[in-house]
């Protein structure tokens, strides 16, 4: 349900940004608002508190954001308050950010390896990912997990390519168990 809400509202916000040719502005504002909420958990807590009235929440939004973000964005946040969907704001903005990046053909890949990679290896991986995807640019986030033993795991959106030694060993183990039981 929450995914449907974030997609519905996020898509509506994306359409507004496209129509008004404000994708750059909305992208930056969504990122800034998420940063502000992340750095100020008290503000987020106040905005979600059930005993704080809608009017008070709208006043807080005006005081905090009106001079820093567009009228459309503050209006959108007020709409979320009135529809009692404010708690979905981070997911909605995350959807918007991903949707704008997708529109611009900017991807994000998550690469997990067993050891730290050299700059040359990272560049080679990024080059290969650009060749095998439709993205014009790609941001690659690297992680080290010694438990995979060797190889790598690459995740782009909901697609995963797992060529880790750990996975191959697990598959061999399953095959051997089937042979022994069969």
C-alpha positions as CSV (number, residue, x, y, z in Angstrom):
1,X,0.0,0.0,0.0
2,X,2.8,2.5,0.9
3,X,4.5,1.8,-2.4
4,X,1.3,2.6,-4.2
5,X,0.9,5.8,-2.3
6,X,4.5,7.0,-2.9
7,X,4.2,6.1,-6.6
8,X,0.9,7.8,-7.1
9,X,1.9,11.1,-5.4
10,X,5.5,10.9,-6.7
11,X,4.2,10.5,-10.2
12,X,1.8,13.4,-9.8
13,X,4.7,15.6,-8.6
14,X,6.9,14.4,-11.5
15,X,4.1,15.4,-14.0
16,X,3.9,18.8,-12.4
17,X,7.7,19.2,-12.7
18,X,7.7,18.1,-16.3
19,X,4.8,20.4,-17.3
20,X,6.4,23.4,-15.7
21,X,9.9,22.4,-16.8
22,X,11.0,22.5,-13.2
23,X,12.6,19.0,-12.9
24,X,16.0,20.6,-11.9
25,X,14.3,22.7,-9.2
26,X,12.1,19.9,-7.9
27,X,15.0,17.4,-7.8
28,X,17.1,19.8,-5.8
29,X,14.3,20.8,-3.5
30,X,13.3,17.2,-2.8
31,X,16.9,16.3,-2.0
32,X,17.2,19.4,0.3
33,X,14.0,18.7,2.1
34,X,15.0,15.1,2.7
35,X,18.4,16.3,4.1
36,X,16.7,18.8,6.4
37,X,14.3,16.2,7.7
38,X,17.1,13.7,8.2
39,X,19.2,16.3,10.1
40,X,16.3,17.5,12.2
41,X,14.4,14.5,13.5
42,X,12.5,16.7,15.9
43,X,10.9,18.6,13.0
44,X,9.8,15.3,11.4
45,X,8.5,14.1,14.7
46,X,6.5,17.3,15.2
47,X,5.1,17.1,11.7
48,X,3.9,13.5,12.3
49,X,2.5,14.2,15.8
50,X,-1.2,13.5,16.0
51,X,-1.9,16.2,18.6
52,X,-0.4,19.0,16.4
53,X,-3.2,20.5,14.3
54,X,-3.1,20.8,10.6
55,X,-3.0,24.5,10.8
56,X,0.0,24.4,13.1
57,X,1.8,22.0,10.8
58,X,1.1,24.2,7.8
59,X,2.5,27.2,9.7
60,X,5.6,25.2,10.6
61,X,6.0,24.4,6.9
62,X,5.6,28.0,5.9
63,X,8.2,29.1,8.5
64,X,10.7,26.4,7.6
65,X,10.4,26.0,3.9
66,X,8.4,28.8,2.2
67,X,11.4,31.1,1.7
68,X,13.6,28.2,0.6
69,X,11.5,26.1,-1.7
70,X,9.0,26.7,-4.5
71,X,5.3,27.4,-3.8
72,X,4.5,24.2,-5.7
73,X,6.6,22.1,-3.3
74,X,5.3,23.8,-0.1
75,X,1.8,23.4,-1.5
76,X,2.4,19.8,-2.2
77,X,3.6,19.2,1.4
78,X,0.5,21.0,2.7
79,X,-1.6,18.7,0.5
80,X,0.1,15.7,2.2
81,X,-0.7,17.1,5.6
82,X,-4.4,17.7,4.6
83,X,-4.7,14.1,3.2
84,X,-2.9,12.7,6.3
85,X,-0.1,11.4,4.1
86,X,2.8,13.4,5.5
87,X,4.5,10.2,6.8
88,X,4.9,9.1,3.2
89,X,6.8,12.2,2.3
90,X,10.3,10.6,2.3
91,X,9.1,7.7,0.1
92,X,7.3,10.1,-2.3
93,X,10.4,12.3,-2.7
94,X,12.6,9.3,-3.1
95,X,10.3,8.1,-5.9
96,X,10.4,11.6,-7.5
97,X,14.2,11.7,-7.3
98,X,14.5,8.2,-8.9
99,X,11.9,9.1,-11.6
100,X,13.7,12.3,-12.6
101,X,17.1,10.4,-12.7
102,X,15.5,7.7,-14.8
103,X,14.1,10.3,-17.2
104,X,17.6,11.7,-17.5
105,X,19.0,8.2,-18.0
106,X,21.1,8.4,-14.8
107,X,21.4,5.0,-13.1
108,X,22.6,3.8,-9.7
109,X,24.4,0.5,-9.3
110,X,25.3,-1.1,-6.0
111,X,28.4,-3.3,-6.3
112,X,29.5,-5.7,-3.5
113,X,32.9,-7.3,-3.6
114,X,35.0,-9.3,-1.1
115,X,37.9,-6.9,-1.2
116,X,38.4,-3.2,-1.9
117,X,38.8,-2.5,-5.6
118,X,41.4,-0.3,-7.2
119,X,40.4,2.9,-9.0
120,X,41.2,1.1,-12.3
121,X,38.9,-1.8,-11.5
122,X,36.1,0.6,-10.4
123,X,36.5,2.5,-13.7
124,X,36.3,-0.7,-15.7
125,X,33.2,-1.8,-13.9
126,X,31.5,1.6,-14.4
127,X,32.5,1.5,-18.1
128,X,31.1,-2.0,-18.5
129,X,27.8,-1.1,-16.7
130,X,27.4,1.9,-19.1
131,X,27.9,-0.4,-22.0
132,X,25.3,-3.0,-20.9
133,X,22.6,-0.6,-19.7
134,X,20.6,2.2,-21.4
135,X,22.0,4.8,-18.9
136,X,24.1,7.8,-20.1
137,X,25.7,8.1,-16.7
138,X,25.7,5.8,-13.7
139,X,26.6,6.3,-10.1
140,X,28.2,3.2,-8.6
141,X,28.2,2.6,-4.8
142,X,30.8,0.1,-3.7
143,X,30.5,-2.1,-0.6
144,X,32.9,-4.7,0.8
145,X,31.5,-7.9,2.2
146,X,34.1,-10.6,2.9
147,X,31.4,-13.2,3.4
148,X,30.9,-13.4,-0.4
149,X,34.5,-14.8,-0.6
150,X,35.2,-13.6,-4.1
151,X,33.5,-12.4,-7.3
152,X,30.9,-9.6,-7.0
153,X,27.2,-8.8,-6.7
154,X,25.7,-6.0,-8.8
155,X,22.3,-4.6,-8.1
156,X,20.6,-2.0,-10.4
157,X,17.0,-1.2,-9.3
158,X,15.4,-4.6,-8.8
159,X,17.8,-6.6,-11.0
160,X,20.6,-8.5,-9.3
161,X,23.6,-10.2,-10.9
162,X,25.3,-12.5,-8.4
163,X,28.6,-14.0,-9.4
164,X,30.0,-14.3,-5.9
165,X,31.9,-17.4,-4.9
166,X,29.6,-17.8,-1.9
167,X,26.5,-18.2,-4.1
168,X,28.3,-20.6,-6.4
169,X,29.4,-22.7,-3.4
170,X,25.8,-22.7,-2.1
171,X,24.5,-23.8,-5.5
172,X,27.1,-26.7,-5.7
173,X,26.0,-27.7,-2.2
174,X,22.3,-27.9,-3.2
175,X,23.3,-30.0,-6.3
176,X,25.4,-32.4,-4.2
177,X,22.6,-32.8,-1.6
178,X,20.1,-33.6,-4.4
179,X,22.5,-36.2,-5.8
180,X,23.0,-37.8,-2.4
181,X,19.3,-37.9,-1.7
182,X,18.2,-39.0,-5.1
